[in-house]
Amino acid sequence: MDPSQTIILGLVQGLTEFIPISSSAHLVLVPRLLGWDSPSLTFNTTVHLGTLLALLFYFRSDLIQIVTTAVNSRSPYASSNRRLISCLVVATLPAALAGALLEKTFEAMFQSARLVGVALLVTALLLAFAELVSQRVGRSTANEPGLVGALVIGLAQAVAIVPGISRSGSTIAAGLLFGLDRPAAARFSFLLAMPIIAGAGLFKLADAVTAGVPPGETVALVSGFLSAAVSGYLTIGGLLAWLRKSNSAGLFPFAGYC
C-alpha cells in the first residue's frame, strides 16, 4: 500500500473508531470498495495504536485526576473515582479473555465482507434500541454504571471484537441501557477502550516486530499511525459535543448509516 492509501485508511480508522459505526468494518470494506489490497494485520494494529494515542492525549487531564484523587483519601472525589476504576477493571476482563481464547476465530472473520455487513445491521439495531430506551426512561447523574452494568458493558465490548460490531457503539448503547446519560456513557466507553486497545495493540505489534516489518512499509505505518491519531482526537471531541446536545436524534443517525 502506498502512503496516500495508508493516510486515508488512518483517517478512516480515527473517524470510525469513536463514531459508533465500526472501524473494523471500514478497514475491511473501504479497501474492497476502492479496489485496494487489504491492509495487513500490522497496519491495522498500528492505526489502532494511533487512536490509543488520541484517547490518551484527549483524556490526559481526566486520567491524572482519576488516579490522583483515587489514591488521596481526603479528596471528595476519591470514592467515586475508586468505583470508576473498579468498574473499568471489571469491564475490561471479558474482552481480554475473549481476545486471548478466540484470537484465531476473530481474525478469520475479517475475511468475510458478508459477515461484516450482517454485523453492521446488528450494530444499527443495537444503537436504535438503546436510543429508544434512553429517551423513555430517566437518566442517572452517575459517571459509572456500577459493577453489574460494567460487566454487561464489558461483555458488549467483547462481542465487538467481531468486525462490524462497533466497539464504541455497543459499549455506549449498553451504558445507556444501564441508565447513564449519553456523555457519561461515551466517556466510560472511551476510558474502557484504552486498556483493551493497548493490550491487543502492543501484543500484535510485538509479534509484527519479531516477524520483521517488510521493506518500505515503515513510512506507510508511520503515516497511518499519525493520521489515525489526528483524526481520532478530533472525532472524540466532535462526538462528545454531539451527544451533549439536547436533541432527539442521539444515536439514530449512526444507526441509519450502519
C-alpha positions in Angstrom: 0.0 0.0 0.0 1.3 3.4 -0.9 1.4 6.3 1.7 -1.7 8.1 0.3 -3.7 4.9 0.8 -2.4 4.4 4.4 -3.1 8.1 5.2 -6.7 7.7 4.0 -7.2 4.4 5.9 -5.7 6.0 9.0 -8.2 8.9 8.7 -11.0 6.3 8.3 -9.7 4.4 11.4 -9.6 7.5 13.6 -13.0 8.6 12.5 -14.8 5.3 12.8 -13.1 4.0 16.0 -15.1 6.5 18.1 -18.1 7.3 16.0 -20.3 4.2 16.6 -20.1 2.8 13.0 -17.3 0.2 13.5 -13.7 0.9 12.5 -13.0 -2.8 11.8 -15.9 -2.9 9.3 -14.5 0.1 7.4 -11.0 -1.3 7.3 -12.4 -4.4 5.6 -14.9 -2.7 3.3 -13.2 0.6 2.2 -10.2 -1.1 0.6 -12.6 -3.5 -1.2 -14.8 -0.7 -2.5 -11.7 1.2 -3.7 -10.0 -1.9 -5.2 -7.0 -1.7 -2.9 -5.1 -4.5 -1.3 -6.4 -5.4 2.2 -4.3 -3.8 4.9 -2.0 -6.1 6.8 -2.6 -7.1 10.4 0.5 -5.0 11.3 -1.1 -1.9 9.7 -4.4 -2.5 11.5 -2.6 -2.8 14.8 -0.6 0.4 14.1 -3.6 2.6 13.3 -5.4 1.3 16.4 -2.4 2.4 18.4 -2.8 5.8 16.7 -6.3 6.0 18.1 -5.0 5.0 21.5 -2.6 8.0 21.4 -5.6 10.2 20.6 -7.5 8.9 23.6 -4.6 9.3 26.0 -4.0 12.9 24.8 -7.7 13.9 24.9 -8.3 12.5 28.3 -4.9 13.2 29.8 -6.4 15.6 32.5 -9.2 13.1 33.3 -6.7 10.3 33.7 -4.4 12.3 36.0 -7.4 13.5 38.1 -8.9 10.0 38.4 -5.7 8.4 39.6 -4.5 11.2 41.9 -7.9 11.5 43.6 -8.4 7.8 43.9 -5.3 7.4 46.0 -6.0 10.5 48.1 -8.5 9.6 50.8 -9.1 13.3 51.6 -10.3 14.1 48.1 -14.1 14.4 47.8 -13.8 12.5 44.6 -11.8 9.6 46.0 -14.8 7.3 46.5 -16.4 7.9 43.1 -13.2 7.5 41.2 -12.3 4.3 43.0 -15.7 3.0 41.9 -15.0 4.1 38.4 -11.6 2.3 38.3 -13.2 -0.8 39.7 -15.9 -0.7 37.0 -13.2 -0.2 34.3 -11.3 -3.2 35.6 -14.4 -5.4 35.6 -15.5 -4.2 32.2 -12.0 -4.9 30.7 -11.9 -8.6 31.6 -14.5 -10.1 29.1 -12.8 -8.7 26.0 -9.4 -9.6 27.3 -10.4 -13.2 27.8 -12.3 -13.4 24.5 -9.3 -12.0 22.6 -6.9 -14.4 24.3 -9.1 -17.5 23.8 -10.7 -16.8 20.4 -8.0 -14.9 18.6 -7.8 -17.1 15.5 -11.6 -17.2 15.2 -11.9 -13.4 15.3 -9.0 -13.0 12.8 -10.8 -15.3 10.3 -13.9 -13.1 10.5 -12.0 -10.2 8.8 -12.0 -12.2 5.6 -15.8 -12.1 5.2 -17.4 -8.9 3.9 -20.8 -10.6 4.2 -20.3 -11.2 7.9 -19.2 -7.6 8.3 -22.4 -6.4 6.6 -24.6 -8.5 8.8 -22.7 -7.3 11.9 -23.3 -3.7 10.8 -27.0 -4.4 10.8 -26.7 -5.7 14.3 -24.9 -2.5 15.3 -27.7 -0.5 13.8 -30.4 -2.4 15.7 -28.5 -2.1 19.0 -28.0 1.7 18.6 -31.6 2.3 17.7 -32.9 0.2 20.5 -30.6 1.8 23.1 -31.6 5.3 22.0 -35.3 4.5 22.1 -35.0 3.1 25.6 -32.8 6.0 26.7 -35.4 8.6 25.6 -38.2 6.8 27.5 -36.5 6.5 31.0 -34.8 8.8 33.4 -31.1 9.3 33.2 -28.7 8.9 36.1 -26.2 11.6 37.1 -23.5 8.9 37.9 -20.3 8.7 35.8 -20.1 5.0 36.1 -22.6 2.1 35.6 -22.0 0.0 38.8 -20.3 -3.3 38.8 -23.2 -5.3 37.2 -23.5 -2.6 34.5 -19.8 -2.6 34.0 -19.8 -6.4 33.4 -22.5 -6.1 30.8 -20.7 -3.3 29.1 -17.6 -5.4 29.1 -19.4 -8.3 27.5 -20.7 -5.8 24.8 -17.1 -4.8 24.2 -16.1 -8.5 23.9 -18.7 -9.1 21.3 -17.5 -6.0 19.4 -14.3 -7.9 18.5 -16.4 -9.2 15.7 -15.7 -6.9 12.7 -18.8 -4.8 12.1 -20.0 -4.7 15.7 -19.0 -1.2 16.7 -17.0 -1.2 20.0 -17.9 2.3 20.9 -21.5 1.7 19.7 -22.0 -1.4 21.7 -20.5 0.0 24.9 -22.3 3.3 24.7 -25.5 1.5 24.0 -25.0 -0.8 27.0 -24.2 2.3 29.1 -27.5 3.9 28.1 -29.4 0.8 28.9 -27.9 0.9 32.4 -29.1 4.4 33.0 -26.1 6.6 32.1 -26.7 9.7 30.0 -25.1 10.0 26.6 -22.0 11.9 27.6 -21.3 9.7 30.6 -21.8 6.5 28.5 -19.4 7.8 25.9 -16.8 8.8 28.4 -16.9 5.4 30.1 -16.7 3.8 26.7 -13.6 5.8 25.7 -11.9 5.2 29.0 -12.7 1.5 28.7 -11.1 1.5 25.2 -7.7 2.4 26.4 -6.6 -0.9 28.2 -8.1 -3.2 25.5 -6.5 -1.3 22.6 -3.2 -1.0 24.4 -3.1 -4.7 25.3 -4.2 -6.0 22.0 -2.2 -3.5 20.0 1.1 -3.9 21.8 0.7 -7.7 21.8 0.2 -7.7 18.0 2.9 -5.2 17.4 5.4 -7.3 19.3 4.5 -10.2 17.0 5.0 -8.0 14.0 8.4 -6.7 15.1 9.5 -10.3 15.8 8.5 -11.3 12.3 10.1 -8.2 10.8 8.5 -5.2 9.1 8.6 -5.6 5.3 11.0 -3.2 3.5 9.3 0.0 2.6 6.4 -0.4 4.9 7.7 1.8 7.7 6.7 5.0 6.0 3.2 3.6 5.4 2.9 2.5 9.1 4.0 5.9 10.4 1.7 7.9 8.1 -1.3 5.7 9.0 -0.5 6.0 12.7 -0.3 9.8 12.6 -3.4 10.2 10.5 -5.4 7.9 12.8 -4.1 9.8 15.9 -5.1 13.2 14.5 -8.5 12.2 13.1 -9.2 10.2 16.3 -8.5 13.2 18.5 -10.8 15.5 16.5 -13.5 12.8 16.4 -13.6 12.3 20.1 -14.4 16.0 20.7 -16.9 16.1 17.9 -18.8 13.1 19.1 -18.9 14.2 22.7 -20.2 17.6 21.6 -22.9 15.9 19.6 -24.0 13.7 22.5 -24.2 16.7 24.9 -26.8 18.4 22.7 -30.3 18.2 23.9 -31.9 16.7 20.9 -33.9 13.6 19.9 -31.5 12.4 17.2 -28.9 10.9 19.5 -27.6 7.7 18.1 -30.3 7.4 15.3 -28.1 8.9 12.6 -25.3 6.4 13.2 -27.8 3.5 13.3 -29.2 4.7 9.9 -25.6 4.8 8.5 -24.9 1.3 9.6 
